[in-house]
Amino acid sequence: MRSTRSIEILCLVLAALVLIWSGALAAQMWPVIGLLVAFSLAIVGFRGRRFLPGRSRTRLLIESWSMVIFITCVMWFTGKGGSPLFNLYLLPIILSALCLGRVVTLLQVAVIAICHFLLAMTTPGLEVFSLFYASQAVGQLAPFLLVAYLTSTLSADITEARERIENLAQNDSLTGLYNVRMFNEVWQREHDACERNGGVYALLMIDVDKLKEINDVFGHEAGNSALTLVAQCLQRSIRATDHAARFGGDEFAVLLPGASPEVAEAVIKRVRHNVYKTTLDLRSRMIRCSVSIGVVSYPRDSKDMRALRSLADDNMYRDKELRRNPGAEANA
């Protein structure tokens, strides 16, 4: 993260300046240089691609606590309990609050308080068991605690807001299912994986029967209730690894990864059953909904996504026609 690198470099620069201005570098040149070089190398190492790849939280934990250790060592060379760099602890605290959560941040504040006490014990002329030190310590540490709490709370609020925005971008606002864009992305990934690995999947296109009549007789809200009912039934009828979406209007789609035609037919029966047995209470009238379903299987029916979608739509409309006119199939 660029922000983490910036915080670490800022910490290093500020510490180096104070070490030079305070005379600590001249008094204890090699230990101070060794400390600065060690932290500089750590910053470079943290940025390396081989440093804990794919484990960003663990990496941030190590970086944050490394800063605490570095600042404590710098304070040892610049006045210990009276060091002007005490407020530098705010940098790792803010980093932890933004990236690691409230528990880790508050633990870090507690460790910093212990470090402050231990440094004060080694400071000549400072009585750590006095009222003066207690009031000074509280005055210095209380802002840290406040910053840790408020920043971690703000970070949690930002994360929640981002998740809500992402959810709105991926899901249909009425049913909570995937929207068309997200479903197409998931379908494309599954299709590509099946092409590479020789897998199979099934696609269902689903249409709610007589939704226009429900809207005309009972109103738009009743139609929304019917759509929500169907969406809930779909979620109850499919596996956790399957994907359902609302395609807008009264159409839904379901992707069944790894499903054979036989498995797809079993899902269709389950969907029809769950939709039919779940009644809709509209103005004290119990309405039963039904759905028309078209199914296609990859690669049996086609290997082209556009052709699969078109064929699934055709099968869905054929199913709808058969449900309107059960004798049509026999006549055909």
C-alpha positions as CSV (number, residue, x, y, z in Angstrom):
1,M,0.0,0.0,0.0
2,R,1.3,3.4,-0.9
3,S,-0.1,5.0,2.2
4,T,1.7,2.5,4.4
5,R,5.0,3.2,2.7
6,S,4.4,6.9,3.1
7,I,3.8,6.5,6.8
8,E,6.9,4.5,7.3
9,I,9.1,6.9,5.3
10,L,7.6,9.8,7.2
11,C,8.4,8.1,10.5
12,L,12.0,7.4,9.4
13,V,12.6,11.0,8.2
14,L,11.2,12.6,11.4
15,A,13.2,10.2,13.6
16,A,16.4,10.8,11.7
17,L,16.0,14.6,11.9
18,V,15.4,14.5,15.7
19,L,18.3,12.1,16.2
20,I,20.6,14.5,14.4
21,W,19.3,17.7,16.0
22,S,19.3,16.3,19.5
23,G,22.9,15.2,19.3
24,A,22.1,11.5,19.7
25,L,23.8,10.7,16.4
26,A,27.0,12.3,17.5
27,A,26.9,10.8,21.0
28,Q,26.0,7.2,20.0
29,M,26.8,7.2,16.3
30,W,27.0,3.5,15.4
31,P,23.9,2.3,17.4
32,V,21.8,5.1,15.9
33,I,23.1,4.6,12.4
34,G,22.4,0.8,12.8
35,L,18.9,1.5,13.9
36,L,18.1,3.8,11.0
37,V,19.7,1.4,8.5
38,A,17.8,-1.5,9.9
39,F,14.4,0.3,9.7
40,S,15.3,1.5,6.1
41,L,16.1,-2.0,5.0
42,A,12.8,-3.2,6.7
43,I,10.9,-0.6,4.6
44,V,12.5,-1.9,1.4
45,G,11.9,-5.5,2.4
46,F,8.2,-4.8,3.2
47,R,7.8,-3.5,-0.4
48,G,9.2,-6.6,-2.0
49,R,6.9,-8.9,-3.9
50,R,8.2,-12.0,-2.0
51,F,7.3,-10.6,1.4
52,L,4.2,-12.6,2.5
53,P,2.4,-12.5,-0.9
54,G,-1.4,-12.7,-0.6
55,R,-1.3,-12.1,3.1
56,S,-1.8,-8.4,3.3
57,R,-3.2,-8.4,6.9
58,T,-0.2,-10.3,8.3
59,R,2.1,-8.0,6.4
60,L,0.4,-4.9,7.8
61,L,0.6,-6.3,11.3
62,I,4.3,-6.8,11.0
63,E,4.8,-3.3,9.5
64,S,2.7,-1.6,12.2
65,W,4.5,-3.4,15.1
66,S,7.9,-2.7,13.5
67,M,7.1,1.0,13.6
68,V,6.2,0.7,17.3
69,I,9.5,-1.0,18.0
70,F,11.5,1.5,15.9
71,I,9.9,4.5,17.6
72,T,10.5,3.0,21.1
73,C,14.2,2.6,20.2
74,V,14.4,6.1,18.8
75,M,12.9,7.5,22.1
76,W,15.6,5.6,24.0
77,F,18.2,7.7,22.2
78,T,16.3,11.0,22.4
79,G,15.4,11.5,26.0
80,K,13.5,8.3,26.8
81,G,10.4,9.3,28.8
82,G,10.9,12.9,27.9
83,S,11.5,12.3,24.2
84,P,9.9,14.8,21.8
85,L,9.1,11.9,19.5
86,F,6.4,10.4,21.7
87,N,3.7,11.6,19.4
88,L,5.3,9.7,16.6
89,Y,3.4,6.7,18.0
90,L,0.3,8.2,16.3
91,L,1.5,7.0,12.9
92,P,1.3,3.2,13.7
93,I,-1.9,3.8,15.7
94,I,-3.6,5.4,12.7
95,L,-2.3,2.7,10.3
96,S,-3.7,0.0,12.6
97,A,-7.0,1.8,13.0
98,L,-7.5,2.1,9.3
99,C,-6.4,-1.4,8.3
100,L,-6.4,-3.8,11.2
101,G,-9.5,-3.1,13.3
102,R,-10.3,-1.8,16.7
103,V,-9.0,-4.7,18.8
104,V,-5.5,-4.7,17.3
105,T,-5.4,-0.9,17.6
106,L,-6.4,-0.8,21.2
107,L,-3.9,-3.5,22.0
108,Q,-1.3,-1.4,20.3
109,V,-2.2,1.6,22.5
110,A,-1.9,-0.6,25.6
111,V,1.6,-1.8,24.5
112,I,2.6,1.8,23.8
113,A,1.5,2.8,27.3
114,I,3.7,0.0,28.8
115,C,6.6,1.2,26.7
116,H,6.0,4.8,27.9
117,F,6.1,3.6,31.5
118,L,9.2,1.5,31.0
119,L,11.0,4.4,29.3
120,A,10.0,6.7,32.1
121,M,11.4,4.4,34.7
122,T,14.8,4.7,33.1
123,T,14.6,8.5,32.8
124,P,16.8,10.3,35.3
125,G,14.9,12.6,37.7
126,L,11.5,11.3,36.7
127,E,9.4,9.7,39.5
128,V,7.0,7.3,37.8
129,F,5.0,6.7,40.9
130,S,4.1,10.4,41.4
131,L,0.9,12.3,40.8
132,F,2.9,14.5,38.4
133,Y,3.9,11.6,36.1
134,A,0.4,10.1,36.3
135,S,-1.2,13.3,35.1
136,Q,1.4,13.7,32.4
137,A,1.0,10.1,31.2
138,V,-2.8,10.4,31.1
139,G,-2.6,13.7,29.2
140,Q,-0.2,12.1,26.6
141,L,-2.0,8.7,26.2
142,A,-5.6,9.8,26.3
143,P,-5.4,11.5,22.8
144,F,-3.9,8.2,21.5
145,L,-6.8,6.3,22.8
146,L,-9.3,8.8,21.4
147,V,-7.6,8.7,18.0
148,A,-7.5,4.9,18.0
149,Y,-11.2,4.6,18.8
150,L,-12.4,7.3,16.4
151,T,-10.2,6.3,13.5
152,S,-11.1,2.6,13.8
153,T,-14.8,3.6,14.0
154,L,-14.5,5.8,10.9
155,S,-12.7,3.0,9.1
156,A,-15.5,0.5,10.0
157,D,-18.1,3.0,8.7
158,I,-16.2,3.5,5.5
159,T,-15.9,-0.2,4.9
160,E,-19.6,-0.7,5.5
161,A,-20.5,2.1,3.1
162,R,-18.2,0.6,0.5
163,E,-19.8,-2.8,0.9
164,R,-23.2,-1.2,0.5
165,I,-22.1,0.6,-2.7
166,E,-20.6,-2.7,-4.1
167,N,-23.7,-4.5,-3.2
168,L,-25.9,-2.0,-5.0
169,A,-23.6,-2.3,-8.0
170,Q,-23.9,-6.1,-8.1
171,N,-27.4,-6.8,-6.9
172,D,-31.0,-6.1,-7.9
173,S,-32.4,-3.6,-5.4
174,L,-35.8,-5.3,-5.2
175,T,-34.9,-9.0,-4.9
176,G,-31.3,-9.0,-3.7
177,L,-30.3,-11.3,-6.4
178,Y,-27.5,-10.6,-8.9
179,N,-28.3,-7.9,-11.5
180,V,-27.7,-8.6,-15.2
181,R,-24.2,-7.2,-15.3
182,M,-22.9,-9.2,-12.4
183,F,-24.6,-12.4,-13.6
184,N,-23.0,-12.0,-17.0
185,E,-19.6,-11.6,-15.4
186,V,-20.1,-14.8,-13.3
187,W,-21.4,-16.7,-16.3
188,Q,-18.5,-15.6,-18.4
189,R,-16.0,-16.8,-15.8
190,E,-17.8,-20.1,-15.5
191,H,-18.0,-20.5,-19.3
192,D,-14.3,-19.8,-19.7
193,A,-13.4,-22.3,-16.9
194,C,-15.5,-25.0,-18.6
195,E,-13.9,-24.3,-21.9
196,R,-10.4,-24.7,-20.4
197,N,-11.2,-27.7,-18.2
198,G,-13.9,-29.5,-20.1
199,G,-16.6,-28.9,-17.5
200,V,-20.4,-28.6,-17.8
201,Y,-23.0,-26.2,-16.5
202,A,-26.7,-25.5,-17.0
203,L,-28.5,-22.2,-17.6
204,L,-32.1,-21.6,-16.6
205,M,-34.2,-18.7,-17.9
206,I,-37.3,-18.2,-15.8
207,D,-40.4,-16.0,-16.4
208,V,-43.1,-15.3,-13.8
209,D,-46.5,-16.3,-15.3
210,K,-49.3,-13.7,-15.4
211,L,-47.3,-11.0,-13.6
212,K,-49.1,-8.3,-15.8
213,E,-52.4,-9.5,-14.5
214,I,-51.3,-9.3,-10.9
215,N,-50.1,-5.7,-11.6
216,D,-53.3,-4.7,-13.3
217,V,-55.6,-6.2,-10.7
218,F,-53.7,-5.7,-7.4
219,G,-51.3,-2.9,-8.2
220,H,-47.6,-2.5,-8.8
221,E,-46.6,-3.3,-5.2
222,A,-48.4,-6.7,-5.5
223,G,-46.3,-7.4,-8.6
224,N,-43.1,-6.5,-6.6
225,S,-44.3,-8.9,-3.9
226,A,-44.7,-11.7,-6.5
227,L,-41.2,-11.0,-7.9
228,T,-39.7,-11.1,-4.3
229,L,-41.6,-14.4,-3.6
230,V,-40.1,-16.0,-6.7
231,A,-36.6,-14.7,-5.9
232,Q,-36.8,-16.3,-2.4
233,C,-38.1,-19.5,-3.8
234,L,-35.1,-19.6,-6.2
235,Q,-32.7,-19.1,-3.4
236,R,-34.3,-22.0,-1.5
237,S,-34.2,-24.2,-4.5
238,I,-30.5,-23.9,-5.6
239,R,-27.2,-24.8,-4.0
240,A,-24.8,-22.3,-2.4
241,T,-22.5,-22.7,-5.4
242,D,-25.3,-21.8,-7.9
243,H,-26.1,-18.2,-9.0
244,A,-29.5,-16.6,-9.4
245,A,-30.2,-13.2,-11.0
246,R,-33.1,-10.9,-11.9
247,F,-32.9,-9.9,-15.6
248,G,-35.4,-7.1,-15.2
249,G,-39.1,-7.1,-15.5
250,D,-40.5,-10.6,-14.8
251,E,-37.4,-12.6,-15.9
252,F,-34.9,-14.4,-13.8
253,A,-31.8,-16.5,-14.7
254,V,-30.0,-19.3,-12.8
255,L,-26.6,-20.6,-13.5
256,L,-25.8,-24.2,-12.2
257,P,-22.1,-24.8,-12.4
258,G,-21.1,-28.5,-12.9
259,A,-24.8,-29.5,-13.3
260,S,-25.7,-32.2,-15.8
261,P,-29.0,-32.1,-17.7
262,E,-30.5,-34.5,-15.1
263,V,-29.5,-32.3,-12.2
264,A,-30.9,-29.2,-14.0
265,E,-34.2,-31.0,-14.4
266,A,-34.3,-31.8,-10.7
267,V,-33.7,-28.1,-9.9
268,I,-36.5,-27.1,-12.3
269,K,-38.9,-29.4,-10.4
270,R,-37.8,-28.0,-7.1
271,V,-38.3,-24.4,-8.3
272,R,-41.8,-25.1,-9.6
273,H,-42.8,-26.8,-6.4
274,N,-41.4,-24.1,-4.1
275,V,-43.0,-21.3,-6.1
276,Y,-46.4,-23.0,-6.3
277,K,-46.6,-24.0,-2.6
278,T,-45.7,-20.5,-1.5
279,T,-48.9,-18.4,-1.6
280,L,-49.1,-14.6,-2.0
281,D,-51.6,-12.8,0.3
282,L,-53.2,-10.0,-1.7
283,R,-56.2,-8.2,-0.3
284,S,-57.2,-11.2,1.7
285,R,-56.9,-13.4,-1.4
286,M,-54.4,-16.2,-1.5
287,I,-52.7,-16.1,-4.9
288,R,-50.4,-18.9,-6.2
289,C,-47.7,-18.0,-8.6
290,S,-46.1,-20.1,-11.2
291,V,-43.1,-19.8,-13.5
292,S,-42.2,-20.9,-17.0
293,I,-38.6,-22.2,-17.3
294,G,-36.3,-22.8,-20.2
295,V,-33.1,-24.8,-19.7
296,V,-30.0,-25.4,-21.8
297,S,-26.8,-27.3,-21.0
298,Y,-23.2,-26.6,-21.9
299,P,-21.7,-28.1,-24.0
300,R,-24.6,-30.4,-25.0
301,D,-26.8,-27.7,-26.5
302,S,-24.1,-25.3,-27.7
303,K,-20.7,-24.0,-26.8
304,D,-21.5,-20.4,-27.6
305,M,-22.9,-18.2,-24.8
306,R,-25.1,-16.1,-27.1
307,A,-26.6,-19.2,-28.7
308,L,-27.2,-20.7,-25.2
309,R,-29.0,-17.6,-24.1
310,S,-31.1,-17.5,-27.2
311,L,-32.0,-21.2,-26.9
312,A,-32.9,-20.9,-23.2
313,D,-35.2,-18.0,-24.0
314,D,-36.8,-20.0,-26.8
315,N,-37.3,-23.0,-24.5
316,M,-38.8,-20.7,-21.8
317,Y,-41.4,-19.2,-24.2
318,R,-42.2,-22.7,-25.5
319,D,-42.7,-23.8,-21.9
320,K,-45.0,-20.8,-21.3
321,E,-47.0,-21.6,-24.3
322,L,-47.4,-25.2,-23.3
323,R,-48.6,-24.1,-19.8
324,R,-51.2,-21.8,-21.4
325,N,-52.3,-24.5,-23.8
326,P,-51.5,-28.0,-22.5
327,G,-52.8,-29.6,-25.6
328,A,-50.4,-27.8,-27.9
329,E,-47.6,-30.4,-27.5
330,A,-49.9,-33.2,-28.3
331,N,-51.3,-31.4,-31.4
332,A,-47.7,-30.7,-32.5
